[in-house]
Amino acid sequence: MEQGYVQETGIPGLVALNLLVEEDQQGWFLEGWHADRLAEHGVTGFAPVQLNARHLNRRGTTAGFYAEPWDRLTAVAEGRVMGAWVDLREGPGYGRTATAELERGQAVFIPRGVGNAHQVLEDHTTLVTLLDQHWTPEARSRYV
C-alpha cells in the first residue's frame, strides 16, 4: 500500500493508515502521527497526551479484546500483528467487526468504545500507541 493510504474498516471512526516510512543506510524513520494528514482523512480532534511503546519478544503473543475509555492511535514500529476490532458502542454499528494484518509503517485509529485485540505474527514486534487520555492502573476500572 502507498504511504498516506487510509482504509475504511466498516466500523465508524476506525481507520487503518499507512504512515510515512523512509529508509536509508542508517536505518528507518517513521512518521507516527501527523494531525493535518489525519484530518484529511476524517480523523479530527485527536489530541494525544501520552505515548506508550510495547515490545513483544515472541510471535503468538495475544492480547484479548478490551475497550478503553479513550481514543488511541496504534502503530507498528517493527514486526507484524493481526488486529481485530469490534464496535461495542450503542447504535447502528454495534457488533460490527474488522480485522487487518499490520506491519511496520501501518497504524489504526481506534475510537473509544471499540474493542481491540491483536496477535503478534513476528518475533520482536514493537507497537507504539498515542492516547488522548492518561493511562493509569485505576483507568482499568473504566474499561468496557
Protein Blocks (a to p, Z undefined) as FASTA:
>chain_A
ZZhiacdehighiacddddddddfklpcddfbdfklmmmnopghiacfbdcddddfbghi
acdddddfbdcddddfbdcdddddddfbgcjknoiacdddddehiacdddehiacddddf
bghiacddddfbdcdfklmmmpZZ
